[in-house]
Amino acid sequence: MKKIFAVASCTAIFLASCTPKTTTPTAATGPATSTAEQIAQGKTIFENSCGRCHKLPDPTSHNSVQWVGIMNSMAPKAKLTDEQHQWVYDYIVSVKK
């Protein structure tokens, strides 16, 4: 009986450790929180920081929720501050399709 309990416990721990981790988006998905000037700075940062490493993606190629994930993975690589991250995100989602 102790062996069955030990095996079941180990199996449960193993399975729990294999589940995907959830992340909380850091960029807002609602209306822009930046001013027009900050959004303009976001465009400049987007063009300079993102364009330094790769071709600039079309802001209309993804929806605002998809951009949260993209921004959360790319902002640390571009060494953006939280404020710059927000400005770039607000610029990207402000571009109309």
C-alpha positions as CSV (number, residue, x, y, z in Angstrom):
1,M,0.0,0.0,0.0
2,K,2.9,2.4,0.8
3,K,4.5,1.6,-2.6
4,I,1.2,2.4,-4.4
5,F,0.9,5.7,-2.5
6,A,4.5,6.6,-3.2
7,V,4.2,5.8,-6.9
8,A,0.9,7.8,-7.2
9,S,2.5,10.8,-5.4
10,C,5.6,10.7,-7.7
11,T,3.4,10.4,-10.8
12,A,1.2,13.3,-9.7
13,I,4.3,15.5,-9.0
14,F,5.8,14.5,-12.4
15,L,2.6,15.3,-14.3
16,A,2.2,18.6,-12.5
17,S,5.7,19.7,-13.4
18,C,5.1,18.9,-17.1
19,T,2.1,21.3,-17.5
20,P,2.8,24.5,-19.4
21,K,3.5,27.5,-17.3
22,T,1.0,30.4,-17.6
23,T,2.3,34.0,-17.9
24,T,0.4,37.1,-17.1
25,P,0.6,39.7,-19.8
26,T,2.4,42.9,-18.7
27,A,1.1,45.1,-21.5
28,A,-2.4,46.4,-21.3
29,T,-4.9,45.0,-23.7
30,G,-7.4,47.8,-23.3
31,P,-7.3,51.3,-24.7
32,A,-4.0,53.0,-25.0
33,T,-2.8,54.5,-21.7
34,S,-0.1,56.6,-23.4
35,T,-0.4,60.2,-24.6
36,A,-0.1,61.0,-28.3
37,E,3.5,62.2,-27.7
38,Q,4.4,58.9,-26.0
39,I,2.8,56.9,-28.8
40,A,5.0,58.9,-31.2
41,Q,8.0,58.0,-29.1
42,G,6.8,54.4,-29.2
43,K,6.9,54.5,-33.0
44,T,10.4,55.8,-32.9
45,I,11.5,53.1,-30.4
46,F,9.7,50.4,-32.4
47,E,11.5,51.5,-35.6
48,N,15.0,51.9,-34.0
49,S,15.1,49.1,-31.4
50,C,13.1,46.4,-33.2
51,G,14.5,47.3,-36.6
52,R,18.1,47.0,-35.3
53,C,17.8,43.2,-35.1
54,H,15.2,42.2,-37.7
55,K,12.8,43.4,-40.4
56,L,9.9,45.4,-38.7
57,P,6.7,43.4,-38.5
58,D,3.5,45.0,-39.8
59,P,1.6,46.2,-36.8
60,T,-1.6,45.1,-38.4
61,S,-0.4,41.5,-38.8
62,H,-1.5,40.5,-35.3
63,N,-4.3,41.5,-33.0
64,S,-3.7,43.3,-29.6
65,V,-3.7,40.0,-27.6
66,Q,-1.1,38.5,-29.9
67,W,1.0,41.6,-29.6
68,V,1.0,41.2,-25.8
69,G,2.9,37.9,-26.1
70,I,5.2,39.2,-28.8
71,M,6.0,42.3,-26.8
72,N,6.6,40.3,-23.6
73,S,9.1,38.1,-25.3
74,M,10.9,40.8,-27.3
75,A,11.0,43.8,-25.0
76,P,13.7,42.3,-22.7
77,K,15.8,41.5,-25.8
78,A,15.5,45.1,-26.9
79,K,16.2,46.2,-23.3
80,L,13.1,48.3,-23.1
81,T,12.0,49.9,-19.9
82,D,8.5,49.1,-18.7
83,E,7.5,52.6,-19.8
84,Q,9.0,52.2,-23.3
85,H,7.4,48.7,-23.5
86,Q,4.0,50.3,-22.9
87,W,4.6,53.1,-25.4
88,V,5.6,50.7,-28.2
89,Y,2.7,48.4,-27.4
90,D,0.3,51.4,-27.5
91,Y,1.8,52.6,-30.8
92,I,1.4,49.1,-32.4
93,V,-2.2,48.7,-31.4
94,S,-3.0,52.2,-32.4
95,V,-2.2,51.5,-36.0
96,K,-5.5,50.9,-37.8
97,K,-6.0,47.9,-40.1
